[in-house]
Amino acid sequence: MARHPTRSGGSSRLWNWLLLIPFIALLWVPFYNFVEPALWGIPFFYWYQFLWVILTSALIIWVHYKND
């Protein structure tokens, strides 16, 4: 099986810093601990976290492709 040549880091490692965005966005709970604005009857507290599940998945895929 062919191996990828080792990289010295460079700009590909900078993309990994983007993975801190979801961590920071969800770290401070009082920032999103609200009922309003509700989205289709779902309190903000829940849909904000669910939105970050989707955004984090997309971000992980993007960082993966940028590091390849």
C-alpha positions as CSV (number, residue, x, y, z in Angstrom):
1,M,0.0,0.0,0.0
2,A,1.4,3.4,-1.0
3,R,2.1,5.8,1.8
4,H,1.7,9.6,1.6
5,P,4.9,11.5,1.9
6,T,5.4,13.0,5.3
7,R,4.7,16.7,5.6
8,S,6.5,19.2,7.6
9,G,3.3,20.8,8.8
10,G,3.1,24.0,6.9
11,S,-0.2,25.5,6.0
12,S,-2.2,22.2,6.2
13,R,-1.9,22.4,10.0
14,L,-3.5,25.8,10.0
15,W,-6.8,24.3,8.9
16,N,-6.9,22.2,12.1
17,W,-7.3,25.4,14.1
18,L,-10.8,25.8,12.6
19,L,-11.9,22.8,14.7
20,L,-11.7,25.0,17.7
21,I,-14.7,27.1,16.5
22,P,-17.4,24.6,17.6
23,F,-15.6,23.9,20.9
24,I,-15.6,27.6,21.7
25,A,-19.1,28.2,20.4
26,L,-20.5,25.5,22.8
27,L,-18.1,25.9,25.7
28,W,-19.8,28.9,27.3
29,V,-23.4,27.6,28.1
30,P,-24.8,30.9,29.4
31,F,-24.3,32.3,25.9
32,Y,-27.1,30.1,24.5
33,N,-29.1,29.1,27.6
34,F,-32.4,30.7,26.4
35,V,-35.8,29.6,25.3
36,E,-36.4,32.3,22.8
37,P,-36.0,32.6,19.8
38,A,-37.8,29.3,19.2
39,L,-37.5,27.6,15.8
40,W,-40.6,25.6,14.9
41,G,-41.4,25.4,18.6
42,I,-38.0,24.1,19.6
43,P,-36.2,26.3,22.2
44,F,-33.1,28.1,21.2
45,F,-31.0,26.0,23.7
46,Y,-31.7,22.8,21.7
47,W,-31.7,24.0,18.1
48,Y,-28.5,26.0,18.6
49,Q,-26.7,22.8,19.8
50,F,-28.2,20.8,16.9
51,L,-27.1,23.4,14.4
52,W,-23.6,23.0,15.7
53,V,-23.8,19.2,15.2
54,I,-24.4,19.9,11.5
55,L,-21.9,22.7,11.2
56,T,-19.2,20.7,13.0
57,S,-19.7,17.7,10.7
58,A,-19.3,20.0,7.6
59,L,-16.3,21.6,9.2
60,I,-14.6,18.3,9.9
61,I,-15.2,17.2,6.4
62,W,-13.8,20.4,5.0
63,V,-10.7,20.3,7.2
64,H,-10.1,16.7,6.2
65,Y,-10.1,17.5,2.5
66,K,-7.9,20.6,3.0
67,N,-5.4,18.4,4.9
68,D,-5.3,15.8,2.2
